[in-house]
């Protein structure tokens, strides 16, 4: 990794506007509040299976794994100036991948000015919990960021034309959630964050994730070299895949998003494999790794709440996920940035608010739908599927 920011990476180059208020606490304590529980299926399925098999050791497991979890009290930080909390069985969660290079993440480059949200997905679970829509937000999207509290006190004033990932850099998880809610008019019920090292360790704890590449991928920047064919990606390779951009599609972050979406489906398929959730030793390793990897809103920061969420999502498999990218076009004044297609974005958010599928017209002509990396990576059938389950 070079210490200089790559074009379109979301890292600031000389001359870029840099918001005030860097250095927010990534893992501050949070008070636990009444949950509307949701979470990342890998983490919560492994927790649920482990507790089910734990027998007399369940009390110790709860104590140990609860100690791993970190909660951020986003509700307390944001207060009441938020979209309505709709209680109809649907749920919305903001999932962020942090690009912090601090601590164990130093091997992935030099950290200049604090972490940003490298990956952002809104997950909308429909009433009945059989299907979900995942909307990826390009990190370089120029958005109107609302005013956000600063970790050291005071407030960062609202700004127009900031990159989306600067919201996280300015005010941490709460500012990222507030920005998403301002963009969409949808209240986020929950928040999940994982950094580079946590992601890598989680994939390794699962024993790798099987994928098929339809063409060779050789990206020196992400240190990934895969010939075309079938692979079981270890943590380092999986991290390289979701960071790859220059050698697939149009070479943009939008192509990288298409790779990330394909990998999420493979990851969920792997989590549902027959046998993976019936081995107590593997379950413990997965649960221990997952709880160390995740930062959540305080409403999910306990094993019991995550286990309850796991049970509620068992009906959603990879086939029940519809994955789209927020409609955008390249900024005509800067090809390394993208701008929202407002009328089409409105269709996306309106569909989610109404618990309806995102219409095809919403993404037609969007740069994200035409980035050219779709189909480069596909999930391999899970063992549970091939066994006829």
Secondary structure, 3 states (H helix, E strand, C coil): CCCCCCCCCCCCCCCCCCCCCCCCCCCCCCCCCCCCCCCCHHHHHHHHHHHHHCHHHHHHHHHHHHHHCEEECHHHHHCCCCCCCCCCCCEEEEEEEECCCCHHHHHHCCCCCCCCEEEEEEEEECCCCCCEEEEECCCCEEEEECCEECCCCCEECCEEEEECHHHHHHHHHHHHHHHHHHHHCCCCCEEEEEEHHHHHHHHHHCCCEEEEECCCEEECCCCEEECCEEEEECHHHHHHHHHCCCCCCCCCHHHHHHHHHHHHHHHHHHHCCCCCCCCHHHHHHHHHHHHHHEEEEHHHCCHHHHHHHHHHCCCCCHHHEEEEECCEEEECCEEEEEEECHHHHHHHHHHHHCCCCCCHHHHCCCHHHHCCCCCCEEECCCHHHHCCC
